[in-house]
């Protein structure tokens, strides 16, 4: 063996004359091959006036003194071009491109374009771990359509879970404590959930996977009725004691006190229907109104009839939209003038829900 296997450095043979020549040749090769930084990688002809030690990757189809040296590393040494033939795995730095290149046996490849297949994890400006295999610390993250290849112009991000009972979700945190979840949470409906403490979560909005219907899960909704004839003294407003709830989401309807209590501030829609039942002589007028916190609201929530009242047939009904504060109580009251009477059992209703 006269040369080393990897860099081709010449050995000094025993009894060899002029050993310094062989030694100096090995030093020249080492100087060219170690810590390689080339000025560029696309040049196809030698540059004029090169400096001692100047290095280039010879481009394809090179001419002149570089002819036939494609992909070789050309180094100007002692007034002539010397060429190193790279082996697979050699790495160099291209000054002109400010990139690292690696030789794959045929071409110099940009490390930025090499696939990171099956990497255990990746951290950008932070450390990744077994749980967070991709970790990024940045003020912003941009995912854009591919205008380089180019692509289709679309951009999509997929979150895939193994089964309906699992989660495919995005988590929004405050100081690393979860406050909101969006996604397919334990089923295949699309759900928005919020939490004050990262322990208890409440669904704010659920969109059914089958029909696209949106359900506002935390919005109070109720429908109530009165199951007995309520006697009403003449000339005095009497609360209609709705005492049975057909439904009562989040228990905002208080059957014991015959009223709805707003759990949070917002806009609420209400409606009611009451049916008159005679005691003896019918009243001259029947009036119904919505009260807030025991006080009648403005006249636009009041309905009235002065036509001849017919037992079990005369009916009053109304709908209204109210802006309420938290804990405002809404109830329905009636007034029978001149004579007493009843609000008929079952032929009545009181309902409402929060809309915003």
VOPAGU-2260 file (C-alpha; in pm, 1 decimal, decimal comma):
REM VOPAGU-2260
SITE   aa  ch    i         X         Y         Z
SITE  UNK   A    0       0,0       0,0       0,0
SITE  UNK   A    1     149,1     336,3    -107,9
SITE  UNK   A    2    -143,9     565,6     -12,9
SITE  UNK   A    3    -391,2     584,5     275,4
SITE  UNK   A    4    -739,5     439,9     209,0
SITE  UNK   A    5    -955,1     749,2     266,8
SITE  UNK   A    6    -760,9    1063,8     180,0
SITE  UNK   A    7    -498,3     904,9     -45,1
SITE  UNK   A    8    -207,2    1039,1     157,4
SITE  UNK   A    9     126,1     896,7      34,5
SITE  UNK   A   10     322,8     677,1     270,8
SITE  UNK   A   11     692,5     731,5     330,5
SITE  UNK   A   12     856,4     404,5     241,1
SITE  UNK   A   13    1151,1     261,1     430,6
SITE  UNK   A   14    1481,2     363,8     281,2
SITE  UNK   A   15    1306,5     619,5      59,9
SITE  UNK   A   16    1514,2     911,6     -60,8
SITE  UNK   A   17    1385,1    1267,4     -44,4
SITE  UNK   A   18    1130,5    1180,8     222,9
SITE  UNK   A   19    1043,0    1547,1     254,3
SITE  UNK   A   20     880,7    1540,8     -89,9
SITE  UNK   A   21     636,7    1267,5       9,9
SITE  UNK   A   22     573,6    1432,1     345,2
SITE  UNK   A   23     502,2    1770,1     188,3
SITE  UNK   A   24     264,7    1613,0     -65,6
SITE  UNK   A   25      67,6    1456,2     219,5
SITE  UNK   A   26      50,7    1793,1     393,9
SITE  UNK   A   27     -83,8    1956,9      77,2
SITE  UNK   A   28    -361,4    1696,5      54,6
SITE  UNK   A   29    -446,4    1740,2     421,4
SITE  UNK   A   30    -456,4    2116,7     380,8
SITE  UNK   A   31    -702,7    2081,3      94,7
SITE  UNK   A   32    -918,4    1809,8     250,0
SITE  UNK   A   33    -956,9    1918,0     613,3
SITE  UNK   A   34   -1218,3    2175,8     724,8
SITE  UNK   A   35   -1330,0    2224,4     366,4
SITE  UNK   A   36   -1486,8    2558,4     280,5
SITE  UNK   A   37   -1524,7    2620,7     -93,4
SITE  UNK   A   38   -1589,4    2961,1    -244,4
SITE  UNK   A   39   -1861,6    2829,0    -475,5
SITE  UNK   A   40   -2000,6    2509,3    -629,8
SITE  UNK   A   41   -2123,9    2589,4    -980,5
SITE  UNK   A   42   -1814,5    2724,6   -1156,6
SITE  UNK   A   43   -1724,7    2534,7   -1476,3
SITE  UNK   A   44   -1392,5    2702,0   -1556,9
SITE  UNK   A   45   -1096,4    2803,3   -1340,9
SITE  UNK   A   46   -1119,0    3157,3   -1201,4
SITE  UNK   A   47    -853,0    3410,3   -1302,0
SITE  UNK   A   48    -580,7    3493,6   -1052,3
SITE  UNK   A   49    -663,6    3242,1    -778,3
SITE  UNK   A   50    -508,8    3281,9    -433,5
SITE  UNK   A   51    -300,3    3009,5    -274,6
SITE  UNK   A   52    -526,3    2750,9    -109,3
SITE  UNK   A   53    -842,1    2878,9    -283,6
SITE  UNK   A   54   -1099,3    2597,6    -319,2
SITE  UNK   A   55   -1400,9    2536,9    -542,4
SITE  UNK   A   56   -1636,1    2251,0    -623,9
SITE  UNK   A   57   -1600,9    2188,2    -996,0
SITE  UNK   A   58   -1933,9    2222,6   -1173,1
SITE  UNK   A   59   -2074,3    1980,3   -1427,6
SITE  UNK   A   60   -1934,2    1991,0   -1782,7
SITE  UNK   A   61   -1629,3    2189,5   -1673,3
SITE  UNK   A   62   -1381,4    2311,1   -1934,9
SITE  UNK   A   63   -1019,5    2412,5   -1960,3
SITE  UNK   A   64    -795,6    2302,9   -1677,0
SITE  UNK   A   65   -1100,0    2164,4   -1496,1
SITE  UNK   A   66   -1230,9    1945,4   -1775,2
SITE  UNK   A   67   -1342,6    1602,4   -1656,1
SITE  UNK   A   68   -1326,4    1700,0   -1286,3
SITE  UNK   A   69   -1698,6    1746,3   -1216,5
SITE  UNK   A   70   -1782,5    1733,7    -841,0
SITE  UNK   A   71   -1411,2    1730,4    -747,8
SITE  UNK   A   72   -1271,1    1983,6    -503,4
SITE  UNK   A   73   -1025,3    2203,2    -693,1
SITE  UNK   A   74    -751,3    2363,6    -481,1
SITE  UNK   A   75    -493,2    2612,3    -608,7
SITE  UNK   A   76    -160,3    2490,9    -470,2
SITE  UNK   A   77     189,5    2593,8    -570,1
SITE  UNK   A   78      75,3    2754,3    -894,5
SITE  UNK   A   79    -141,5    2466,7   -1016,8
SITE  UNK   A   80    -485,2    2314,5    -963,6
SITE  UNK   A   81    -498,8    2000,1    -750,7
SITE  UNK   A   82    -815,2    1790,8    -739,4
SITE  UNK   A   83    -964,6    1584,5    -457,2
SITE  UNK   A   84   -1224,3    1327,4    -556,1
SITE  UNK   A   85   -1486,8    1323,4    -278,8
SITE  UNK   A   86   -1622,3    1008,3    -121,3
SITE  UNK   A   87   -1980,9     954,2       0,4
SITE  UNK   A   88   -2037,8    1136,9     326,3
SITE  UNK   A   89   -1785,4    1417,3     276,4
SITE  UNK   A   90   -1920,4    1751,7     395,2
SITE  UNK   A   91   -1820,6    2101,2     282,8
SITE  UNK   A   92   -1931,7    2457,5     344,1
SITE  UNK   A   93   -2020,5    2670,3      39,8
SITE  UNK   A   94   -1932,4    3031,4     115,5
SITE  UNK   A   95   -2129,8    3173,8    -177,1
SITE  UNK   A   96   -2450,1    2993,0     -74,4
SITE  UNK   A   97   -2391,9    2992,9     302,7
SITE  UNK   A   98   -2502,8    2629,2     316,3
SITE  UNK   A   99   -2360,1    2292,6     415,9
SITE  UNK   A  100   -2330,9    2031,4     141,1
SITE  UNK   A  101   -2286,1    1654,6     165,0
SITE  UNK   A  102   -2164,8    1425,1    -114,4
SITE  UNK   A  103   -2393,5    1126,7    -176,8
SITE  UNK   A  104   -2160,6     947,4    -416,8
SITE  UNK   A  105   -2296,4    1122,4    -725,1
SITE  UNK   A  106   -2390,3    1478,9    -631,6
SITE  UNK   A  107   -2329,4    1742,1    -369,3
SITE  UNK   A  108   -2661,6    1768,8    -183,1
SITE  UNK   A  109   -2793,0    2064,8      14,1
SITE  UNK   A  110   -2839,9    1940,8     370,8
SITE  UNK   A  111   -3149,8    2158,2     403,3
SITE  UNK   A  112   -3324,3    1951,9     137,1
SITE  UNK   A  113   -3243,5    1609,6     276,6
SITE  UNK   A  114   -3540,0    1428,3     429,8
SITE  UNK   A  115   -3549,5    1389,7     807,6
SITE  UNK   A  116   -3734,6    1059,6     786,2
SITE  UNK   A  117   -3780,8     872,1    1113,3
SITE  UNK   A  118   -3610,4    1137,9    1325,5
SITE  UNK   A  119   -3683,3    1068,8    1693,2
SITE  UNK   A  120   -3776,9    1431,9    1763,4
SITE  UNK   A  121   -3708,8    1787,8    1651,1
SITE  UNK   A  122   -3677,8    2103,6    1857,4
SITE  UNK   A  123   -3675,9    2453,3    1706,8
SITE  UNK   A  124   -3529,8    2707,9    1947,6
SITE  UNK   A  125   -3607,8    2463,9    2230,7
SITE  UNK   A  126   -3567,6    2099,5    2331,4
SITE  UNK   A  127   -3805,2    1827,1    2215,9
SITE  UNK   A  128   -3877,0    1512,1    2415,8
SITE  UNK   A  129   -4054,6    1177,9    2391,4
SITE  UNK   A  130   -4395,7    1336,4    2459,4
SITE  UNK   A  131   -4350,9    1652,4    2252,5
SITE  UNK   A  132   -4157,8    1515,1    1957,3
SITE  UNK   A  133   -4192,0    1841,0    1767,5
SITE  UNK   A  134   -4132,8    2148,7    1984,2
SITE  UNK   A  135   -4112,5    2507,9    1861,8
SITE  UNK   A  136   -4052,4    2831,7    2048,7
SITE  UNK   A  137   -4134,9    3123,9    1822,4
SITE  UNK   A  138   -4341,6    3441,9    1812,7
SITE  UNK   A  139   -4511,6    3310,1    1499,8
SITE  UNK   A  140   -4536,6    2992,7    1293,1
SITE  UNK   A  141   -4625,8    3010,0     923,4
SITE  UNK   A  142   -4768,2    2722,8     721,3
SITE  UNK   A  143   -4803,3    2833,9     359,3
SITE  UNK   A  144   -4907,1    2674,7      33,2
SITE  UNK   A  145   -4622,0    2539,9    -178,8
SITE  UNK   A  146   -4523,6    2800,8    -437,6
SITE  UNK   A  147   -4177,0    2649,7    -489,8
SITE  UNK   A  148   -4240,9    2301,0    -632,1
SITE  UNK   A  149   -4506,8    2438,8    -710,2
SITE  UNK   A  150   -4798,0    2273,8    -535,8
SITE  UNK   A  151   -5173,1    2294,0    -584,8
SITE  UNK   A  152   -5213,4    2627,3    -406,2
SITE  UNK   A  153   -5390,1    2458,6    -114,5
SITE  UNK   A  154   -5257,3    2414,6     237,6
SITE  UNK   A  155   -5405,5    2163,9     483,1
SITE  UNK   A  156   -5314,3    2040,9     829,7
SITE  UNK   A  157   -5441,6    1700,8     941,8
SITE  UNK   A  158   -5490,6    1574,0    1297,7
SITE  UNK   A  159   -5561,5    1200,3    1285,1
SITE  UNK   A  160   -5679,1     984,8    1577,2
SITE  UNK   A  161   -5699,3     607,1    1597,6
SITE  UNK   A  162   -6066,7     568,0    1695,4
SITE  UNK   A  163   -6380,0     776,7    1772,0
SITE  UNK   A  164   -6328,7     746,7    2148,6
SITE  UNK   A  165   -5986,3     913,3    2124,6
SITE  UNK   A  166   -5907,5    1285,1    2079,7
SITE  UNK   A  167   -5790,1    1478,9    1774,8
SITE  UNK   A  168   -5759,6    1824,6    1922,2
SITE  UNK   A  169   -5580,8    2155,5    1951,3
SITE  UNK   A  170   -5508,2    2277,4    2304,6
SITE  UNK   A  171   -5480,2    2645,7    2395,7
SITE  UNK   A  172   -5279,0    2713,0    2710,6
SITE  UNK   A  173   -5202,5    2997,9    2948,6
SITE  UNK   A  174   -4862,8    2956,8    3115,8
SITE  UNK   A  175   -4871,2    2588,5    3009,7
SITE  UNK   A  176   -5212,9    2531,1    3170,9
SITE  UNK   A  177   -5491,9    2435,5    2929,6
SITE  UNK   A  178   -5782,5    2677,0    2893,6
SITE  UNK   A  179   -5951,0    2563,0    2571,1
SITE  UNK   A  180   -5979,0    2255,7    2348,6
SITE  UNK   A  181   -6101,2    2240,3    1989,3
SITE  UNK   A  182   -6148,4    1924,3    1789,5
SITE  UNK   A  183   -6290,5    1573,7    1793,6
SITE  UNK   A  184   -6301,0    1519,2    2168,9
SITE  UNK   A  185   -6394,7    1166,1    2267,4
SITE  UNK   A  186   -6627,3    1125,9    1968,6
SITE  UNK   A  187   -6648,3    1238,9    1606,6
SITE  UNK   A  188   -6847,7    1557,7    1666,9
SITE  UNK   A  189   -6660,1    1889,0    1643,0
SITE  UNK   A  190   -6649,8    2045,2    1988,3
SITE  UNK   A  191   -6524,4    2360,6    2159,8
SITE  UNK   A  192   -6444,8    2320,9    2530,3
SITE  UNK   A  193   -6314,4    2566,7    2789,8
SITE  UNK   A  194   -6167,6    2522,6    3135,7
SITE  UNK   A  195   -6077,4    2755,2    3425,2
SITE  UNK   A  196   -5817,6    2518,6    3568,5
SITE  UNK   A  197   -5718,9    2250,1    3311,5
SITE  UNK   A  198   -5918,5    1997,6    3516,4
SITE  UNK   A  199   -6288,1    2070,8    3460,9
SITE  UNK   A  200   -6392,3    2124,9    3099,0
SITE  UNK   A  201   -6725,6    2254,7    2970,7
SITE  UNK   A  202   -6844,1    2216,4    2613,3
SITE  UNK   A  203   -6944,1    2557,0    2474,8
SITE  UNK   A  204   -7030,9    2447,2    2121,4
SITE  UNK   A  205   -7082,9    2107,0    1960,1
SITE  UNK   A  206   -7138,6    2052,9    1587,5
SITE  UNK   A  207   -7298,5    1719,0    1504,7
SITE  UNK   A  208   -7092,7    1512,8    1259,7
SITE  UNK   A  209   -7400,7    1368,3    1089,4
SITE  UNK   A  210   -7617,6    1673,0    1022,1
SITE  UNK   A  211   -7401,7    1979,0    1095,3
SITE  UNK   A  212   -7641,3    2107,7    1359,6
SITE  UNK   A  213   -7475,7    2333,1    1619,0
SITE  UNK   A  214   -7562,2    2293,5    1987,2
SITE  UNK   A  215   -7470,0    2560,8    2239,6
SITE  UNK   A  216   -7418,4    2325,2    2530,1
SITE  UNK   A  217   -7393,0    2582,3    2809,4
SITE  UNK   A  218   -7680,2    2801,0    2691,1
SITE  UNK   A  219   -7970,4    2781,5    2941,7
SITE  UNK   A  220   -8297,0    2666,2    2783,8
SITE  UNK   A  221   -8625,1    2582,5    2951,2
SITE  UNK   A  222   -8993,9    2521,4    2895,5
SITE  UNK   A  223   -9237,4    2511,0    3187,3
SITE  UNK   A  224   -9611,3    2478,4    3252,5
SITE  UNK   A  225   -9864,2    2507,2    3534,4
SITE  UNK   A  226  -10042,9    2182,7    3627,1
SITE  UNK   A  227  -10325,5    2324,3    3840,2
SITE  UNK   A  228  -10587,1    2598,5    3811,5
SITE  UNK   A  229  -10436,2    2910,6    3968,0
SITE  UNK   A  230  -10688,1    3137,7    4139,4
SITE  UNK   A  231  -10638,1    3510,0    4074,3
SITE  UNK   A  232  -10790,4    3777,9    4297,6
SITE  UNK   A  233  -10956,7    4063,6    4109,1
SITE  UNK   A  234  -10764,1    4388,0    4048,5
SITE  UNK   A  235  -10429,1    4254,8    4175,7
SITE  UNK   A  236  -10137,6    4126,1    3968,8
SITE  UNK   A  237  -10079,0    3759,2    4052,8
SITE  UNK   A  238   -9768,3    3558,4    3968,0
SITE  UNK   A  239   -9841,9    3257,7    3747,5
SITE  UNK   A  240   -9681,9    2971,6    3944,1
SITE  UNK   A  241   -9533,4    2766,5    3661,0
SITE  UNK   A  242   -9422,9    2463,3    3858,5
SITE  UNK   A  243   -9326,4    2192,4    3610,1
SITE  UNK   A  244   -9039,1    2195,0    3361,6
SITE  UNK   A  245   -9064,3    2001,8    3038,4
SITE  UNK   A  246   -8693,0    2064,0    3000,7
SITE  UNK   A  247   -8454,3    2275,3    3201,8
SITE  UNK   A  248   -8099,8    2281,7    3065,7
SITE  UNK   A  249   -7851,5    2385,7    3336,4
SITE  UNK   A  250   -8139,0    2429,1    3586,5
SITE  UNK   A  251   -8184,7    2798,8    3519,2
SITE  UNK   A  252   -8562,1    2764,8    3568,3
SITE  UNK   A  253   -8648,6    2770,9    3939,4
SITE  UNK   A  254   -8972,1    2572,6    3973,4
SITE  UNK   A  255   -8990,9    2634,4    4348,8
SITE  UNK   A  256   -9010,7    3010,8    4291,4
SITE  UNK   A  257   -9181,5    2990,8    3951,2
SITE  UNK   A  258   -8917,7    3194,8    3770,4
SITE  UNK   A  259   -8617,0    3185,3    3541,4
SITE  UNK   A  260   -8285,6    3309,7    3684,1
SITE  UNK   A  261   -8018,5    3423,4    3437,1
SITE  UNK   A  262   -7691,0    3240,5    3511,9
SITE  UNK   A  263   -7485,7    3497,7    3318,1
SITE  UNK   A  264   -7540,1    3838,3    3161,9
SITE  UNK   A  265   -7662,3    3839,1    2803,9
SITE  UNK   A  266   -7957,6    3858,0    2568,6
SITE  UNK   A  267   -8247,0    3620,5    2634,6
SITE  UNK   A  268   -8561,7    3537,9    2440,0
SITE  UNK   A  269   -8880,3    3456,6    2634,7
SITE  UNK   A  270   -9232,9    3357,5    2552,6
SITE  UNK   A  271   -9546,3    3267,2    2745,6
SITE  UNK   A  272   -9908,1    3161,6    2696,9
SITE  UNK   A  273  -10189,2    3172,8    2956,3
SITE  UNK   A  274  -10553,8    3062,5    2924,1
SITE  UNK   A  275  -10842,2    3216,5    3121,0
SITE  UNK   A  276  -11083,1    3001,8    3322,9
SITE  UNK   A  277  -11395,8    3154,5    3478,3
SITE  UNK   A  278  -11489,7    3140,0    3846,2
SITE  UNK   A  279  -11829,6    3310,4    3827,9
SITE  UNK   A  280  -11873,1    3648,7    3661,6
SITE  UNK   A  281  -11598,0    3697,2    3406,7
SITE  UNK   A  282  -11351,6    3984,7    3443,9
SITE  UNK   A  283  -11376,7    4285,8    3214,4
SITE  UNK   A  284  -11009,2    4269,7    3115,6
SITE  UNK   A  285  -10731,1    4012,7    3124,1
SITE  UNK   A  286  -10370,1    4138,6    3127,0
SITE  UNK   A  287  -10041,1    3945,1    3132,9
SITE  UNK   A  288   -9692,0    4086,0    3174,6
SITE  UNK   A  289   -9330,3    3986,1    3228,3
SITE  UNK   A  290   -9167,5    4089,2    3555,3
SITE  UNK   A  291   -8795,2    4123,4    3624,7
SITE  UNK   A  292   -8687,6    4087,3    3986,1
SITE  UNK   A  293   -9048,0    4128,8    4099,8
SITE  UNK   A  294   -9107,8    4451,2    3903,5
SITE  UNK   A  295   -9307,0    4483,6    3582,4
SITE  UNK   A  296   -9101,9    4571,4    3278,3
SITE  UNK   A  297   -9201,0    4835,5    3024,1
SITE  UNK   A  298   -9539,1    4823,7    2854,6
SITE  UNK   A  299   -9396,5    4653,2    2545,1
SITE  UNK   A  300   -9388,0    4325,1    2737,5
SITE  UNK   A  301   -9755,2    4354,2    2843,4
SITE  UNK   A  302  -10043,5    4195,7    2651,2
SITE  UNK   A  303  -10413,0    4257,2    2719,9
SITE  UNK   A  304  -10760,0    4172,2    2596,0
SITE  UNK   A  305  -11083,0    4355,9    2677,4
SITE  UNK   A  306  -11301,0    4140,6    2456,3
SITE  UNK   A  307  -11557,1    3925,4    2632,6
SITE  UNK   A  308  -11358,6    3654,6    2807,4
SITE  UNK   A  309  -11458,7    3296,1    2732,6
SITE  UNK   A  310  -11365,8    3031,7    2987,7
SITE  UNK   A  311  -11097,7    2786,1    2868,8
SITE  UNK   A  312  -11076,0    2967,5    2535,5
SITE  UNK   A  313  -10954,5    3321,3    2586,5
SITE  UNK   A  314  -10576,8    3314,8    2566,1
SITE  UNK   A  315  -10294,1    3567,1    2593,0
SITE  UNK   A  316   -9947,4    3505,3    2458,8
SITE  UNK   A  317   -9633,8    3710,6    2404,8
SITE  UNK   A  318   -9268,7    3690,6    2305,5
SITE  UNK   A  319   -8990,3    3932,2    2391,8
SITE  UNK   A  320   -8613,2    3979,6    2387,1
SITE  UNK   A  321   -8446,4    4106,0    2704,7
SITE  UNK   A  322   -8096,0    4207,4    2803,6
SITE  UNK   A  323   -8035,0    4063,7    3149,5
SITE  UNK   A  324   -7768,6    4086,6    3413,4
SITE  UNK   A  325   -7650,8    3775,9    3592,9
SITE  UNK   A  326   -7908,3    3657,1    3852,0
SITE  UNK   A  327   -8194,8    3861,2    3708,0
SITE  UNK   A  328   -8520,0    3672,9    3776,4
SITE  UNK   A  329   -8796,1    3661,3    3512,2
SITE  UNK   A  330   -9156,7    3561,4    3585,4
SITE  UNK   A  331   -9506,7    3598,0    3437,1
SITE  UNK   A  332   -9789,9    3783,0    3614,7
SITE  UNK   A  333  -10157,5    3831,1    3528,9
SITE  UNK   A  334  -10424,8    4085,5    3620,3
SITE  UNK   A  335  -10803,2    4022,5    3611,4
SITE  UNK   A  336  -11003,2    4342,6    3645,4
SITE  UNK   A  337  -11343,7    4376,0    3817,5
SITE  UNK   A  338  -11384,6    4003,2    3884,5
SITE  UNK   A  339  -11166,0    3712,2    3984,7
SITE  UNK   A  340  -11090,5    3396,6    3787,7
SITE  UNK   A  341  -10830,0    3129,8    3718,1
SITE  UNK   A  342  -10537,9    3058,9    3491,9
SITE  UNK   A  343  -10633,4    2718,8    3354,5
SITE  UNK   A  344  -10414,3    2418,1    3427,0
SITE  UNK   A  345  -10210,2    2267,4    3142,8
SITE  UNK   A  346  -10329,2    2524,2    2886,3
SITE  UNK   A  347  -10027,5    2743,9    2949,1
SITE  UNK   A  348   -9652,9    2764,4    2895,5
SITE  UNK   A  349   -9346,6    2969,0    2982,0
SITE  UNK   A  350   -9019,8    2923,2    2791,7
SITE  UNK   A  351   -8692,4    3094,2    2717,2
SITE  UNK   A  352   -8326,5    3062,3    2620,1
SITE  UNK   A  353   -8008,6    3266,7    2600,0
SITE  UNK   A  354   -7918,9    3376,2    2246,9
SITE  UNK   A  355   -7600,9    3580,1    2301,0
